[in-house]
Amino acid sequence: MVNAKAVYAKIDESNGFKMTADVIEPLITEKTKLIIINSPSNPTERDI
């Protein structure tokens, strides 16, 4: 995407390495057009 800005959600030990709506929702703005959730090899063995 031209002129796209990547925004990363922080998941770490403090939130149990969980990707939840509480983590993602504050990052969504009126300019958000696409959300990609990538889980290569799923190292935490959590379901998305």
C-alpha positions in Angstrom: 0.0 0.0 0.0 1.4 3.4 -1.0 2.0 5.7 2.0 0.9 3.1 4.5 2.0 3.3 8.1 2.6 0.1 10.0 1.4 0.1 13.6 2.4 -2.7 15.8 0.4 -4.1 18.7 2.5 -4.9 21.8 2.0 -8.3 23.2 4.3 -9.5 25.9 4.5 -11.3 29.2 2.6 -8.5 31.0 -0.6 -9.4 29.0 0.1 -13.1 28.8 1.1 -12.9 25.1 -2.6 -12.6 24.2 -3.8 -10.7 21.2 -7.2 -9.3 22.4 -9.5 -6.6 21.3 -8.2 -4.5 24.2 -4.8 -4.6 22.6 -5.9 -3.8 19.1 -8.8 -1.4 19.6 -6.8 1.6 20.8 -4.7 1.4 17.6 -7.6 1.7 15.2 -8.3 5.2 13.8 -10.5 6.7 11.2 -7.6 6.1 8.8 -7.4 2.4 9.4 -8.0 0.5 6.2 -6.5 -2.9 6.9 -5.6 -5.1 9.9 -3.2 -8.0 9.4 -2.7 -10.5 12.2 0.4 -12.5 11.4 1.3 -15.5 13.6 4.3 -17.2 12.1 4.8 -20.7 13.5 2.6 -19.6 16.5 5.4 -19.8 19.1 3.0 -19.1 22.0 0.6 -22.0 21.0 -2.4 -19.6 21.5 -5.5 -19.6 19.3 -6.3 -16.4 17.4 
